[in-house]
Amino acid sequence: MRPRRTINSTRVFRLPGGNEDTDLWAYDLPDTEGGNVICSVWVPEDDERKAIANGENIRLMVWGSTTPPISMGLTDEALGRKKEE
């Protein structure tokens, strides 16, 4: 799976020494308590889509020794840049 830029992306996290394939496009949303949530959209490759359809599961890996609050779900956000108005 690759993180992708969407029409809602407002910033990008870049891996030192990385390239556009390692960019993590993101945007912020307020949470229910006035805090911040960072969102990113990931697109499965065709072989991954087939594996999911055949019953494979998705594993989330978080580096570190504590688990931050996270969420995974589906979205129909359009990929690419937002059109200039």
Beta strands, then each sheet from edge to edge (+ up, - down):
strand 1: 2-4
strand 2: 11-13
strand 3: 24-30
strand 4: 36-39
strand 5: 41-43
sheet 1: 1+ 5-
sheet 2: 2+ 3- 4+
end
